[in-house]
Amino acid sequence: MAVTLADVAARAGVSSATVSRVLNGNYPVAGSTRERVQRAVAELDYVVNGQARALAAATSDLVGVLVNDVADPFFGLIASALQAEVGVGAAEPGGKLTVVCNTGGSPEAELTYLTLLERQRAAGVVLTGGAVDSSAHSEAVVARLARLSASGTRIVLCGRPPLTLPGDSGPLTTLAFDNHGGARRLTEHLLSLGHRRIGYVTGPAERSTTGHRLAGHRAALEAHGMGPGTEAGADADQLIVHGGYDRDAGFDATLELLRRDVGVTAIVAANDTVALGVCAALRDRGLSIPGDVSVAGFDDLPFSADASPALTTVRIPLQEAGARAGRLVMGRITPPPGGVATITTELMVRGSTAPPAAARA
């Protein structure tokens, strides 16, 4: 016979209401009382009926986290820090079941996951990483998020452009990464070293992160008189190659840049993983880093400082952002003013960048 809430209450010597408060984590309970209830739950092997609770409440004990690629350290760092705030064992009571939904970068998969989370009455949904630059897809996402929000689901965007639901006075709670500013500072660093032929291996053209970082790169060039319409920027498009966010994309794009024979003295990569592919391709062609070509990445993933040479990059505090997103989706901290907080980035100058050979000579 299944153990009931009343059985737990009798074992702990408290009321059923007190047991419910401890299990839900939504009402203050004395520490000694909570320990008695938790001990009774363990001794009786009591399992909460999640479906019954979800029917009785507006939402379930589930928080969905949408990522583009679960194998990418960028998303892994965000998701692990978020789960530490949300899941069982978190510092605060009332932990939720965290489900990581791997979209593979597919817009259709993203919409399907949002529909499934709505059916599960998710308590919270966090969308991470860049969005697809498509008005039709944005409208479809907003429609699903509006239904989730109306049913009581907390929604947080982490590393995505802000979205506003119909009828709302402001955007959804958003932690936006300063991709534009970080990319501009990175290119300014290369320009300050004397580089004027800077190749750019960027991500998929349809992703918002790609657009923001590329815009920051171009803004730095324009500020130095190297924008479109100038003599120095006449072949700017030849210095840009679009690819994916993986190592192979960096390798192939670098070979394409070298094939074009545009005389690059530095290459900026879409992210640190792509930068590893850039470095491998350069070495494969007998070129040294940074002796012949400087290389820079973006994100400051854990391996960046241990690369050889150590990778110059732009740091996004991914773990801090993930933890903050977790506290926001649990309602433990107040949303930022206006709903949007910008996560600042930091230029990390290391051994993979140096003045071009001509400047050194």
C-alpha positions in Angstrom: 0.0 0.0 0.0 1.3 3.4 -1.0 2.5 5.7 1.8 0.4 8.8 2.1 0.9 12.4 3.2 -1.0 11.5 6.4 1.4 8.7 7.1 4.4 11.1 7.0 2.6 13.6 9.2 1.9 10.9 11.8 5.5 9.6 11.8 6.8 13.2 12.1 4.2 14.2 14.7 3.0 17.2 12.7 0.0 18.1 10.6 -0.4 17.2 7.0 -0.4 20.9 6.1 3.1 21.2 7.7 4.4 18.2 5.7 3.0 19.9 2.5 4.8 23.1 3.4 8.1 21.4 3.9 7.8 19.4 0.6 6.7 22.5 -1.4 9.3 24.8 0.1 6.9 27.7 -0.2 6.3 28.5 3.4 8.7 29.1 6.4 9.0 26.1 8.7 11.2 25.8 11.8 14.4 24.0 11.1 13.8 21.2 13.6 10.4 20.6 12.2 11.7 20.4 8.7 14.3 17.9 9.7 11.6 15.7 11.4 9.5 15.7 8.3 12.4 15.0 6.0 13.5 12.1 8.2 10.0 10.7 8.1 9.9 11.0 4.3 13.2 9.1 4.1 12.2 6.4 6.5 8.8 5.8 4.8 10.2 6.1 1.3 7.4 8.6 0.6 7.2 9.8 -3.1 5.3 12.9 -4.0 2.6 12.4 -6.6 3.9 14.9 -9.1 0.9 14.7 -11.4 -1.5 15.3 -8.6 0.5 18.2 -7.3 0.6 19.8 -10.7 -3.2 19.4 -11.1 -3.7 21.0 -7.7 -1.2 23.8 -8.3 -0.7 26.1 -11.2 2.7 24.6 -12.1 4.7 21.4 -11.6 8.2 20.9 -10.0 9.9 21.1 -13.4 12.2 23.8 -14.8 13.2 23.5 -18.5 16.5 24.9 -19.8 16.8 25.2 -23.5 20.4 25.0 -25.0 21.6 24.9 -28.6 24.3 22.2 -27.9 24.6 20.3 -24.7 28.1 19.3 -25.6 29.3 22.9 -26.0 31.1 24.1 -22.8 29.4 27.5 -23.3 26.0 26.0 -22.6 27.3 23.4 -20.1 28.7 26.1 -17.9 25.4 28.1 -17.9 23.3 25.0 -17.4 25.4 23.5 -14.5 25.4 26.8 -12.6 21.7 27.2 -13.1 20.9 23.7 -12.0 23.0 24.3 -8.8 20.6 27.1 -7.9 17.4 25.4 -9.0 17.8 21.7 -8.4 17.7 19.4 -5.4 20.6 20.2 -3.0 20.5 23.9 -3.7 21.1 26.3 -0.8 17.4 27.3 -0.7 14.6 24.7 -0.1 12.1 23.8 -2.7 14.4 22.4 -5.4 13.0 21.7 -8.8 13.7 19.0 -11.4 15.9 20.6 -14.0 15.4 19.3 -17.6 18.0 20.3 -20.1 16.5 20.4 -23.6 19.1 20.2 -26.4 17.7 21.9 -29.5 20.7 21.3 -31.7 20.3 24.8 -33.0 17.0 23.8 -34.6 14.2 26.4 -34.5 11.6 23.7 -34.9 13.0 21.7 -32.0 13.0 24.9 -29.8 9.3 25.4 -30.5 8.5 21.7 -29.8 10.3 21.8 -26.5 8.4 24.9 -25.4 5.1 23.2 -26.3 6.1 20.1 -24.3 7.1 22.2 -21.3 3.7 23.9 -21.5 2.0 20.5 -21.4 4.1 19.6 -18.3 3.1 22.9 -16.6 6.7 23.8 -16.1 7.3 26.0 -13.1 10.1 27.8 -15.1 11.7 28.0 -18.5 15.1 29.4 -19.3 16.2 30.0 -22.9 19.9 30.3 -23.3 22.2 31.4 -26.1 21.6 33.3 -29.3 18.2 33.4 -31.1 17.4 32.8 -34.7 17.1 36.1 -36.6 13.7 35.4 -38.1 10.5 37.5 -37.5 8.3 34.4 -38.1 10.3 32.3 -35.6 10.3 35.1 -33.0 6.5 35.4 -33.3 6.1 31.7 -32.8 8.4 31.8 -29.7 6.5 34.7 -28.3 3.2 33.0 -28.8 4.4 29.9 -26.8 6.0 32.0 -24.1 2.8 34.0 -23.7 0.8 30.8 -23.0 3.5 29.6 -20.6 3.5 32.9 -18.7 -0.3 33.0 -18.6 -0.3 29.6 -16.8 2.1 30.8 -14.1 5.5 29.8 -15.6 8.4 32.0 -14.9 10.5 32.8 -18.0 14.1 34.0 -18.2 16.2 34.7 -21.2 19.9 34.2 -20.7 22.3 35.4 -23.4 19.4 36.1 -25.8 17.9 39.4 -27.1 15.0 40.7 -25.1 11.4 39.7 -26.0 8.1 41.4 -25.1 4.9 39.5 -24.7 1.7 40.9 -26.2 0.1 43.3 -23.7 3.1 43.5 -21.5 4.5 46.9 -20.6 8.1 45.7 -20.7 10.3 42.8 -21.9 10.6 39.4 -20.3 13.3 39.0 -17.7 16.5 39.0 -19.7 20.2 38.6 -19.0 21.7 40.0 -22.2 25.4 39.4 -23.0 27.4 42.4 -24.3 28.5 40.6 -27.5 28.7 43.8 -29.5 30.9 45.7 -27.0 33.2 42.7 -26.3 33.8 42.1 -30.0 34.5 45.8 -30.6 37.1 45.8 -27.8 38.7 42.7 -29.2 39.2 44.2 -32.6 40.4 47.4 -31.2 43.0 45.4 -29.3 44.3 43.9 -32.6 44.2 47.3 -34.3 46.2 48.8 -31.5 48.9 46.2 -32.1 49.2 47.3 -35.7 47.0 44.7 -37.5 45.1 46.0 -40.5 44.4 42.8 -42.3 42.1 41.1 -39.8 40.2 38.0 -40.9 37.0 37.1 -39.2 35.7 33.5 -38.9 32.1 34.1 -37.7 29.2 31.9 -36.8 26.0 31.0 -38.6 24.6 34.1 -40.3 21.1 33.5 -39.0 22.1 33.6 -35.3 21.7 36.8 -33.2 25.0 36.2 -31.4 26.8 36.2 -34.8 25.2 39.4 -35.9 26.0 41.3 -32.6 29.7 40.2 -32.6 30.2 40.9 -36.2 28.6 44.3 -35.8 31.0 45.1 -32.9 34.0 44.0 -35.1 32.8 46.2 -38.0 32.2 49.2 -35.6 35.9 49.0 -34.5 37.1 48.9 -38.1 34.9 51.9 -39.1 36.2 53.9 -36.1 39.7 53.4 -37.5 38.7 54.5 -41.0 38.5 50.9 -42.4 34.7 50.6 -42.9 32.8 50.0 -46.1 33.4 52.7 -48.8 36.9 53.4 -47.6 40.1 52.3 -49.5 41.2 50.3 -46.5 37.8 48.5 -46.3 37.3 47.9 -50.0 37.7 44.1 -49.7 36.2 43.8 -46.2 33.8 41.0 -47.3 36.8 38.9 -48.5 38.1 38.9 -44.9 34.9 37.4 -43.5 34.0 33.7 -43.6 30.7 32.3 -42.1 30.7 28.9 -40.5 29.5 27.0 -37.5 30.5 27.2 -33.8 32.7 24.1 -33.8 36.4 23.4 -34.2 36.0 22.0 -37.7 34.3 25.1 -38.9 37.3 27.2 -37.7 39.7 24.8 -39.5 37.8 24.9 -42.8 37.2 28.7 -42.7 40.8 29.4 -42.0 41.9 27.4 -45.1 39.4 29.4 -47.1 40.9 32.7 -45.8 44.4 31.4 -46.8 43.1 30.3 -50.2 41.7 33.8 -50.8 45.3 35.1 -50.2 44.1 38.3 -48.6 47.2 38.7 -46.5 45.7 38.3 -43.0 48.0 39.0 -40.1 45.3 38.2 -37.5 42.1 36.1 -37.3 39.2 36.6 -34.9 37.1 33.5 -34.3 33.4 33.3 -33.5 34.2 31.6 -30.2 37.1 29.8 -28.4 36.2 26.4 -29.8 36.3 27.8 -33.4 39.6 29.5 -32.5 41.1 26.1 -31.7 40.3 25.1 -35.3 41.8 28.3 -36.6 45.1 27.5 -34.8 45.1 23.9 -36.1 44.7 25.1 -39.7 47.4 27.7 -39.4 49.9 25.1 -37.9 48.9 22.7 -40.6 50.1 25.2 -43.2 53.3 25.8 -41.4 52.4 29.2 -39.9 53.2 30.1 -36.3 50.9 31.8 -33.7 51.3 34.7 -33.1 54.6 35.0 -35.1 52.9 34.8 -38.5 49.2 35.2 -37.6 47.6 36.3 -34.3 44.4 34.5 -33.2 41.7 35.6 -30.8 38.5 33.9 -29.6 35.4 34.8 -27.6 33.7 33.5 -24.4 36.9 32.6 -22.3 36.0 28.9 -21.9 38.1 27.0 -19.4 40.6 25.6 -21.9 41.4 29.0 -23.3 44.1 29.8 -20.7 45.7 26.4 -21.2 45.9 26.5 -25.0 49.4 26.9 -26.5 49.8 29.8 -26.8 47.2 30.9 -24.3 44.3 32.3 -26.2 43.4 36.0 -26.2 39.6 36.2 -25.9 36.6 38.0 -24.4 35.4 36.7 -21.1 31.6 36.3 -20.5 31.0 35.3 -16.8 28.9 32.3 -17.9 28.7 30.6 -14.5 27.7 33.8 -12.8 25.0 34.4 -15.5 23.7 30.9 -15.2 23.5 31.1 -11.4 21.7 34.4 -11.6 19.2 33.0 -14.2 18.5 30.2 -11.7 17.7 32.5 -8.9 15.5 34.6 -11.2 13.5 31.6 -12.5 13.0 30.5 -8.9 11.7 33.9 -7.9 14.4 34.3 -5.3 15.7 37.7 -6.5 14.0 40.7 -8.0 14.2 41.1 -11.8 16.4 43.9 -13.0 14.9 47.4 -13.6 13.1 47.4 -16.9 13.4 43.6 -17.1 16.8 43.6 -18.8 20.3 43.4 -17.3 23.4 43.5 -19.5 26.2 41.1 -18.6 29.4 42.9 -19.2 32.4 41.3 -21.0 36.1 41.6 -20.3 39.0 41.5 -22.8 41.5 38.8 -21.8 44.9 39.5 -23.5 47.1 36.4 -23.7 49.9 35.0 -25.8 48.1 34.3 -29.0 48.1 37.9 -30.1 51.1 40.2 -30.9 52.1 42.9 -33.3 52.3 41.8 -36.9 55.7 40.7 -38.2 56.1 43.8 -40.3 55.5 46.0 -37.3 58.0 44.1 -35.2 60.6 44.4 -37.9 
